[in-house]
Amino acid sequence: MLSATKTCSLIKERRISTTEALEEVLGRIRDREEDLHCYITLDEEGARQQAKLIQSRIDDGSLKGPLAGAVVAVKDNICVRDLPATCGSKMLAGFIPPYDATVTEKLRDAGCIIIGKTNMDEFAMGSTCENSYFGPTKNPYDTSRVTGGSSGGSAAAVAAGEAMIALGSDTGGSIRLPAACCGVVGLKPTYGRVSRYGLIAYASGLDQIGPMGRSVEDCGEMLSLLSGADSRDATSRQWEAVDTGAALGRGVKGLTVGLAEDYLSLCPDEEAKNAVLEAAEKLRDAGAAVEHFSLGYEKYVVPIYYILADAQASSNLERYDGIKYGYRTPFEEGQDFGQLMARSRGEGFGGEVKRRILVGSFVLSAGWYDAYYKKALAAQALLRRCFDEAFSKYDLILMPAAPSVAPKLGVYKDDIIGAYRGDVFTVTANLAQLPAMSIPAGVNHDGLPLAVQLMADRFREDLLLAAGAELEKRGGHENDEGI
């Protein structure tokens, strides 16, 4: 299977039809889905109807975009009209949104075929895709290993050819980490570039929707499609659109890349570390200046993130009480509303979600707000200033995307802190509201994907695409065939 943009070019050239492209994806789903579990909801008949309508619009010339006919998977915390949106949780099992998210509307307008909703860590809380109420998603490279999370279903679907391209959400690395584990490209846009209307919130000040694809070009075209201000999302911003073609052809000559040594030193896997150093050499060979530097604050970013994200989560998830909406436990005679609410939440939420709600409620409590939440906000402001200073010197920052290749299923079952600690490479971009991209960087000695991460200043996704395309060209890692 080709990348989304290449497949759509063939459709426009009348060499294949949208129906033929869709049926190839559905065939891969039939072959692999039972083992991988990428999807919570599949909409085969709906997708076939969409394909026929889109083909007629391509034929009459009303659809000409670069992603017309692309088969897209959507993470299950993004609303798609008349399809369930569970967030991987028992709490929302059976919830069917009567409306589309803004990004879903844009997919439909562009002629994309929405094939289904992908599995995820419950309410996007997790880094392995094992926290789903519906069971874990497994890595297409090795089904004994995790996909990374929380957008694990989306990453695995793209890697396995069960979708041409997918949408995920990234609160602290939930696009980039699974993309790294599954050998695909994952792009987290600048906070505010893409509307969050219709995204079921985890931490509203950190969440951002973004694409996952087989190529940098796929992610660039999807970013262009999704970008723009939205009156329904006050945090969205109108910014100059990214010219994907120009960015991909720009190259990196004249750019200065900062190699974050302090983050590199935190990487325990020598092969993952070497992949970053090799990427630096490739960028240097392509004409970029690469300088080693220390960003600072690396030991504080995980505590800052978990204080702020959990505080926002406790506020956002307060609405799920079993009374207004959400899972409701069977009512028992003599039970008051408080007991009903407590039981509904206790049965509806999984362990990781409960843990983060409790932490968030604690740091927002009257006795501890100043000691934790207020200090975390101040530290976040310092971190942003640190990045502002770095980007006054460097066009891009290069660092690891993950501490290692995808770990075995169950490794973090009894090591929650170890799982949190691994987020050090990705949460910084969310805290500073920066764009960042995970790019495949070959495989390790066991044939498992390696990846590197690039960050740019706010709204400079064009530089990420330029550097990502250069690495892709020099590494030859565009995943055309699927796993």
Steps between C-alpha positions, in 0.01 A plus 500: 500500500629844403489809717177698511616775266640256244182291506285810457713605203426164336129553567507842335686349202216240468749216546306366798163590653416604853310173542802294396724693738251454784461127435877454521494661846202288605686189386792589725258554788350155444849348497648675804239667720429193713866490606563875527169650624556844348131592492223534755240575229516414129254650252548285192166568332514870581851512353382329180221756464747782556736354238231496231393857573859624507578326170206676335626836629851428374357400161296821465798713601358637825765320711863570413684506833812291568318276749177437305437126531733445796381238750531663843477349848394731785599464865203417718509826697418704187130529420371356174129543447300179555806292597573410865757710686607300804843646584595138568289512816206316649382843615413599141415158356191550286538878458431600138568866418229673292759735349841507335817646646640787293781275373245237400304758301823594323573137418156460344529825302839389364363166380663274759341164582455458876530128560467478879610595850830377637590354837671715762603519863192595701434874471846528338670416831787264435806433289449139390137468379448234766263712711204463265177350637482307172843338535848590371614565146806300396800613301495394132877441509475261795163417656665427835579871527299817563423766242571796724215724607262645530433506122620141461211383285557777247874435475458123465226540239725715280803275549302185415323652199163492677470870416688728262527777757356563846417769751622490857512740791813605686490621861850397603629297206198289408558543126880497493564207735275245324624625163855430621409154628319405177740647245277774356513880493310684775450877506383699801407849376545826687231538765218697336581420138231229485156540655424282802122531458366145520810362672397347833731674743771354721698818575362790300812717524722223359283291262557533126370297205753396236572252219684169483610371161745291302682803370586856595303613195186324626525678835572834333196479274278394790632787711415747222152353481431517875653840578311823562307701754158379613236716667400196709849473655622820663855362527533444125693756297512607141858480382669494164430161346787260445588459132577129511658483156732793569594363842580153366723644230675756718775281639696593813785700352561807713302371800652464845409190697552473873575147624364484855780317682327500837204311355728271302676406824167389646451242225587156646494316166828531309341421164232766553773747601709414195200554274488863619873548443469350150208732424716794606770389255247469217372850564858629509577324171188662350631848582370572850724622780470268801605618845494315830329686784315442826141610521469477879207419731487142372463354850199721571288451189331173599389627845380828342305308238329258737398773742349719228352224284344314794356822642331575170387140469334505842305808392408369154395155615289633786204513258484119478283431800249240377216748541530757221667251266758225495483150643245457780507207740164327560302698756445324832217569741605735778797630304542879491643704212842523663526123526373457144761745373784339694413150381454612139841665495661210681368250247521723191860620529808281478790502742727745317221754456408478868865547596534817295168643619609448860838665441335790319242551772775495763720765334196727452383464859504802729790375709729408211415733211784743576749224575444305179274644232610862529869402501447274198347791307802717586738222395310461172552871431874457564509204263333704225757777545774239479366389161460858383867553573594176323305594188671836486813296417369189328242436230439144615569285805589133459450244778376144557133424443489214750730345761517170310326288241150376584508307829332166561135491596458519878845645575352807671220318678680527834728793411273802461782745579718340235229559241466863608876552495514401133285800409794737558576521127153597384319702768724804452340586165153501656603706800660759271219470237756420228466292184695174499533200273610139543681363194598136436875438523541141393481191720704351782675163506165325558331674209296735722446863397726778621407868476623852561313813596522852361356814663456844350383838623126569515328483161822394322373160391646579158850449644398166651373385162815620325734320740276194524491464123879528487542225759241286325680542166840420645379216715257341254253424778174602337267211583332429165429136553361473851613231743 
